[in-house]
C-alpha cells in the first residue's frame, strides 16, 4: 500500500510550487482546487515523514544491540518497543489516509426529514431531529438554510428540507440517511403508554452543474401561493414554486422566500441533488450487490437508529452502538455517533482492500 508514497510527496511539492505561481493564483477556481489538494496531501506527507524517521531510528537501535558498550545496548533495547509500537500506529494512520476518497465528501448537503408512522408524534420527532442537526451544524460553524417545510398545528414538521453548507458537511452526515425511530410517551398520552414513531432522513450531496445536465424542456414549473406564516404577502402573490422533472417524476416545492425567482433557484438546487442522489444510489447498489450490508448504502427503508426516551438511550443498529446520553445527543452532541460510523466504514474499506490485495 505504501509503494506510491514517494509519488505523493513529489505531487505535494509540485502543488506547493503551483500555489505560488501568479498565473495559478489569478485563476480562483484552479487555486481553490489546488489549495484543497494541498490540504489533503499535507496530512499524508507529515505522517509519512515521521514514519520514515521512526524506521531509521529502529534500524539504528537494532545496530546498537550489537554494540560493545553495555549501556548503549541497554538504551537501544529500552527504546525499541516504543518505536515499534509507533511504527504500527503510523502504518495504520497511513492506511486510513490512503483509503479512496469519496468525491462528494467536501460538498454541502441537502437535508430532508419526513414524518413517517406516528401521526403528530412523528411530526414532533421530525422537528426534534431537525433541531438536533441544526445545533450540530452550528457547532461546526456551518450555515443552515431552510428551503421548504410543512408544519403541523402542534409545532412539528410533516416535512422539512434544508441546505447545510460547510467544509466536510457530507463527509460527516452522509451516514444519517435512513429511518430514525423514537420511543417515548407523547404529551397527549394520558395513561403513560410508550408510543413508537418514525421519521425518514435523507442526506444528499449538493449537485454541481457538471454532475447533472437537466434539459429545461423536461421541467414543468407550477406557481402557487405560499401557505403558513408570512404575513400579508402570503395571500397576494404566487411566489411559491413547484418543479417537476418529467422523466424521473421527481417533484420539488419551495416557498421559503418571498421572491419567486429565489424560490425557483432553491428548488432547482434540490431537484438536481435528488436526481444526482438517484444516480449515486444506483452506483452504490451495484457496488454493494455482493455484500450483506454497507454503512451508508443509501437504503432508506432500513431502520438505522432508535431514540428511547424512557431509558435515555440512543442505539445505532448498524454498528451496535448504544449510548445512554440521549439528552445531549438531541441537543446536537452527535460527534461520538458520527465518528463511530466513520470508523466502522473505514474498517470495512480496509478489510476490503486487504482481501483484494
Secondary structure, DSSP 4 states (H G I P E B T S, - for coil): --TTHHHHHHHHHHHHHHHT-HHHHH-HHHHHHHHHHHHHHHHHHHHHHHHHHHHHHHHHHHHHTT-S-HHHHHHHHHHHHHHHHHHHHHHHHHHHHTSPPPTTTTS-EEEEEEE-TTTHHHHHHHHHHHHHHHHHHHHTT-EEEEEEEEE-TTS-EEEEEEEEESTTHHHHHGGG-EEEEEEE--TT-SS---EEEEEEEEEEEPPPTTT----GGGEEEEEE---SS-TTHHHH---EEEEEETTTTEEEEE-SSS-HHHHHHHHHHHHHHHHHHHHHHHHHHHHTTT-S--TT---TTSEEEEEETTTTEEEETTTTEEES-HHHHHTT--HHHHHHHHHHHHHHHHHHHHHH-
